[in-house]
Amino acid sequence: MRCIFACASALALIGAAPAVKPQRIVSMHQCTDSLLLQLVPKARIASISFLTHEAVWAVAPGADEGLATNRGAVEDLIAAKPDLIIVGRYGATSVRQFAERLGAPVLAMDEAQSFDEIRAVTRKLADAVGERERGEDLLARMDGALAQLARTRPAHTLSVAAWRGGDYISGRGTLTNAIIEAAGAANIAARMPDGQTNSFDIETLLAVRPDALLYADKTPEKPSLRVAQTQTGIVQKLYHGRMLTYPAPLYSCGLPQSAEAAVQLRAQLSTLSPLEAWR
């Protein structure tokens, strides 16, 4: 049995389908969970991260219902009796040694920061679970959405900031930037000299004057307290009707559906014109 699992893991790493599809998969990362739930039936999933419910709503609401959850503890692995353990890149070291005692291979997944990386991550996981065709279907839909966006251009190239009020915003080399660019907009933070992340207080915001502000919704029920705090005073006055919300999991997890986030952003921006000088 140990040899079968080891061979399956090795084949997954080089892009071939495993000889035996894993039947008791444990995923310990919420972004991987959301992709895994689209690739295999629930019957093949032993447990997913306890944080998954906060991420899966943006992809397939209710897809995680009825599944056992784990908190990444050794006890969770023992109870699950996994034949494949999926972790984030930075969680692999702590899990790998114990996983070897269980005879279960560990698949470490990177977090995608571009659509090319989404393709690579999706294919890696699809191969590991023996569902390459399903993975290609997901990517085909993603590429179709991106192609449609590329064929049309918005009337105005609006500038936006994914702003959380005195916090870091995503600049170059991030998935947020990739989505904004795919939507045909310009990410204010990408113009800043500090690279991937930049600190944006209200004074900086008013100085650079983006055409719209993007706020992350972590759940579909209500906006975060931080969003409520920033939608006041001068920001509320200047950006009334220009505060757009987006599903946080599709901007942070790097899923094929992140292309749909770009489609949604294009539609939201299409109702706006460039911001005029504020009086």
PLY file of the C-alpha trace (Angstrom):
ply
format ascii 1.0
element vertex 279
property float x
property float y
property float z
element edge 278
property int vertex1
property int vertex2
end_header
0.00 0.00 0.00
2.81 2.43 0.89
4.41 1.84 -2.50
1.17 2.53 -4.33
0.78 5.86 -2.56
4.41 6.82 -3.10
4.17 6.01 -6.79
0.93 7.93 -7.11
2.55 10.96 -5.52
5.58 10.79 -7.79
3.41 10.56 -10.89
1.39 13.57 -9.76
4.52 15.65 -9.43
5.54 15.05 -13.04
2.05 15.69 -14.41
0.80 12.13 -15.02
-2.41 10.72 -13.59
-1.93 8.62 -10.42
-2.20 4.86 -10.87
-4.85 4.80 -8.14
-7.07 7.80 -7.53
-6.88 8.85 -3.87
-10.10 8.11 -2.01
-9.49 9.73 1.39
-8.13 13.18 0.64
-7.34 15.60 3.45
-6.97 19.24 2.46
-5.55 21.64 5.04
-5.73 24.91 3.10
-8.92 26.83 2.37
-7.90 27.89 -1.14
-7.01 24.33 -2.08
-10.30 23.18 -0.58
-12.31 25.40 -2.92
-10.53 23.95 -5.94
-10.64 20.38 -4.65
-14.41 20.56 -4.16
-14.73 21.29 -7.88
-12.52 18.41 -8.94
-13.66 15.39 -6.92
-16.92 14.18 -5.36
-17.40 14.61 -1.62
-17.15 10.85 -1.13
-13.42 11.08 -1.87
-12.73 13.88 0.63
-11.97 12.84 4.21
-11.75 16.40 5.56
-11.18 20.03 4.62
-9.94 23.08 6.50
-12.27 24.54 9.12
-11.81 27.89 7.35
-13.25 26.67 4.08
-16.79 27.88 4.66
-15.50 31.47 4.49
-13.97 30.87 1.07
-16.27 28.47 -0.76
-19.31 30.78 -0.80
-17.82 32.76 -3.68
-17.31 29.64 -5.79
-20.05 27.15 -4.95
-22.19 28.01 -1.93
-22.96 24.93 0.14
-20.39 22.73 -1.60
-18.70 22.05 1.74
-21.86 20.99 3.58
-21.61 17.65 5.34
-17.83 17.37 5.11
-15.62 16.85 8.15
-13.23 19.70 8.93
-9.71 19.80 10.32
-7.55 22.36 12.09
-4.25 20.98 10.81
-3.58 18.98 13.96
-1.93 15.55 14.08
-5.09 14.16 15.66
-7.06 15.26 12.61
-4.76 13.30 10.32
-4.92 10.15 12.44
-8.71 10.23 12.47
-8.99 10.81 8.73
-6.67 7.96 7.63
-5.75 9.89 4.47
-4.24 8.58 1.28
-3.35 12.10 0.12
-2.67 15.21 2.23
-2.81 18.61 0.57
-1.23 21.61 2.28
-0.13 25.13 1.48
3.52 25.57 0.59
4.44 26.89 4.03
2.62 24.15 5.91
4.36 21.25 4.20
7.40 20.87 6.46
5.46 20.38 9.69
3.11 17.84 8.14
5.45 15.82 5.96
7.31 13.89 8.65
4.17 12.66 10.34
2.51 11.92 7.00
5.32 9.53 6.14
4.38 7.44 9.17
0.83 7.23 7.82
2.04 6.21 4.38
0.27 9.17 2.80
1.99 11.48 0.29
1.92 15.23 0.89
1.15 17.62 -1.95
2.34 21.19 -1.26
0.43 23.82 -3.22
1.55 27.35 -4.03
-0.85 30.29 -3.95
-1.43 31.62 -7.45
-0.71 35.30 -8.08
-1.51 35.37 -11.79
-3.74 33.60 -14.28
-0.74 31.62 -15.57
-0.12 30.43 -12.02
-3.81 29.52 -11.66
-3.39 27.26 -14.69
-0.33 25.61 -13.14
-1.92 25.14 -9.71
-5.16 23.77 -11.13
-3.34 21.24 -13.30
-1.08 20.17 -10.44
-3.99 19.41 -8.15
-6.12 17.88 -10.91
-3.28 15.51 -11.81
-2.69 14.56 -8.18
-6.32 13.53 -7.68
-6.64 11.89 -11.10
-9.05 14.43 -12.57
-7.08 16.20 -15.31
-10.09 16.40 -17.64
-12.17 18.13 -15.00
-9.34 20.54 -14.34
-9.09 21.39 -18.04
-12.84 22.07 -18.13
-12.45 24.62 -15.33
-9.53 26.27 -17.10
-11.35 26.36 -20.43
-14.11 28.38 -18.82
-11.57 30.69 -17.23
-9.76 31.24 -20.52
-13.06 31.85 -22.31
-13.95 34.61 -19.86
-10.50 36.18 -20.17
-10.64 36.01 -23.97
-14.01 37.77 -24.01
-12.62 40.54 -21.82
-9.59 40.89 -24.09
-11.78 41.21 -27.20
-13.56 44.24 -25.82
-12.19 47.35 -24.19
-13.99 49.64 -21.76
-14.88 53.16 -22.88
-12.57 54.59 -20.23
-9.54 53.08 -18.50
-10.52 53.85 -14.93
-8.07 53.77 -12.04
-8.99 51.80 -8.93
-7.60 51.06 -5.48
-8.41 47.95 -3.45
-8.35 50.07 -0.32
-9.07 49.01 3.26
-8.37 52.28 5.01
-4.83 52.96 6.25
-3.77 49.44 5.33
-1.70 47.75 2.65
-3.14 47.50 -0.83
-2.10 45.06 -3.52
0.23 46.26 -6.24
2.34 44.60 -8.93
2.76 40.83 -8.97
-0.46 40.09 -7.06
-3.64 38.33 -8.10
-5.63 41.45 -7.27
-3.57 43.37 -9.81
-4.03 40.62 -12.41
-7.81 40.76 -11.99
-7.91 44.55 -12.18
-5.84 44.54 -15.37
-7.95 41.77 -16.93
-11.00 43.92 -16.25
-9.39 46.72 -18.27
-8.73 49.02 -15.33
-5.55 50.50 -13.87
-4.42 49.57 -10.38
-3.21 52.71 -8.58
-1.00 50.63 -6.28
0.87 49.15 -9.26
2.20 52.63 -10.05
3.73 53.06 -6.62
7.48 52.44 -6.13
7.17 49.90 -3.32
6.23 46.91 -5.46
3.62 44.39 -4.41
2.14 46.15 -1.38
1.82 49.77 -0.44
0.54 51.55 2.64
-2.34 53.83 1.71
-3.63 56.22 4.36
-6.45 58.63 3.59
-4.03 61.43 2.66
-2.36 59.23 0.05
-5.75 58.15 -1.27
-6.91 61.71 -1.76
-3.60 62.63 -3.41
-3.66 59.86 -6.04
-7.44 60.07 -6.52
-8.46 56.72 -8.06
-11.75 56.67 -9.95
-13.19 53.92 -7.74
-12.50 52.07 -4.49
-12.71 48.29 -4.16
-13.71 46.69 -0.88
-13.44 42.99 -0.09
-16.51 41.09 1.07
-15.36 38.10 3.12
-18.88 36.76 3.52
-22.02 37.35 1.48
-24.06 38.38 4.51
-22.46 41.66 5.56
-19.43 43.88 4.82
-16.49 43.91 7.19
-16.20 46.43 10.03
-13.19 47.95 8.26
-15.36 48.68 5.20
-17.97 50.38 7.36
-15.29 52.46 9.04
-13.79 53.72 5.78
-17.11 54.61 4.15
-17.49 57.79 6.19
-16.67 61.48 6.04
-14.68 62.82 3.14
-14.27 59.37 1.56
-18.02 58.85 1.55
-18.57 62.27 0.02
-15.95 61.92 -2.70
-16.62 58.29 -3.56
-20.38 58.10 -3.23
-21.49 55.57 -5.83
-17.86 54.60 -6.51
-17.34 52.08 -3.72
-17.40 48.63 -5.28
-17.37 45.35 -3.39
-15.74 42.17 -4.59
-15.68 38.54 -3.36
-12.45 38.28 -1.35
-11.83 34.54 -1.99
-11.55 35.09 -5.76
-8.93 37.80 -5.25
-6.86 35.89 -2.70
-7.14 32.20 -3.56
-6.28 32.07 -7.24
-9.10 29.92 -8.63
-10.36 29.52 -12.20
-13.36 31.60 -11.09
-11.04 34.56 -10.52
-11.68 35.34 -14.19
-15.35 35.76 -13.32
-14.27 38.30 -10.72
-12.66 40.29 -13.54
-15.88 40.06 -15.56
-17.85 41.31 -12.56
-15.43 44.20 -12.03
-15.68 45.20 -15.71
-19.47 45.31 -15.39
-19.30 47.43 -12.23
-16.83 49.88 -13.74
-18.86 50.21 -16.94
-21.44 52.25 -15.02
-18.83 54.85 -13.98
-17.04 57.72 -15.72
-13.68 59.18 -14.73
-13.72 61.00 -11.40
-14.01 64.73 -11.88
-12.12 67.20 -9.72
-13.77 67.30 -6.33
-15.11 70.60 -5.15
0 1
1 2
2 3
3 4
4 5
5 6
6 7
7 8
8 9
9 10
10 11
11 12
12 13
13 14
14 15
15 16
16 17
17 18
18 19
19 20
20 21
21 22
22 23
23 24
24 25
25 26
26 27
27 28
28 29
29 30
30 31
31 32
32 33
33 34
34 35
35 36
36 37
37 38
38 39
39 40
40 41
41 42
42 43
43 44
44 45
45 46
46 47
47 48
48 49
49 50
50 51
51 52
52 53
53 54
54 55
55 56
56 57
57 58
58 59
59 60
60 61
61 62
62 63
63 64
64 65
65 66
66 67
67 68
68 69
69 70
70 71
71 72
72 73
73 74
74 75
75 76
76 77
77 78
78 79
79 80
80 81
81 82
82 83
83 84
84 85
85 86
86 87
87 88
88 89
89 90
90 91
91 92
92 93
93 94
94 95
95 96
96 97
97 98
98 99
99 100
100 101
101 102
102 103
103 104
104 105
105 106
106 107
107 108
108 109
109 110
110 111
111 112
112 113
113 114
114 115
115 116
116 117
117 118
118 119
119 120
120 121
121 122
122 123
123 124
124 125
125 126
126 127
127 128
128 129
129 130
130 131
131 132
132 133
133 134
134 135
135 136
136 137
137 138
138 139
139 140
140 141
141 142
142 143
143 144
144 145
145 146
146 147
147 148
148 149
149 150
150 151
151 152
152 153
153 154
154 155
155 156
156 157
157 158
158 159
159 160
160 161
161 162
162 163
163 164
164 165
165 166
166 167
167 168
168 169
169 170
170 171
171 172
172 173
173 174
174 175
175 176
176 177
177 178
178 179
179 180
180 181
181 182
182 183
183 184
184 185
185 186
186 187
187 188
188 189
189 190
190 191
191 192
192 193
193 194
194 195
195 196
196 197
197 198
198 199
199 200
200 201
201 202
202 203
203 204
204 205
205 206
206 207
207 208
208 209
209 210
210 211
211 212
212 213
213 214
214 215
215 216
216 217
217 218
218 219
219 220
220 221
221 222
222 223
223 224
224 225
225 226
226 227
227 228
228 229
229 230
230 231
231 232
232 233
233 234
234 235
235 236
236 237
237 238
238 239
239 240
240 241
241 242
242 243
243 244
244 245
245 246
246 247
247 248
248 249
249 250
250 251
251 252
252 253
253 254
254 255
255 256
256 257
257 258
258 259
259 260
260 261
261 262
262 263
263 264
264 265
265 266
266 267
267 268
268 269
269 270
270 271
271 272
272 273
273 274
274 275
275 276
276 277
277 278
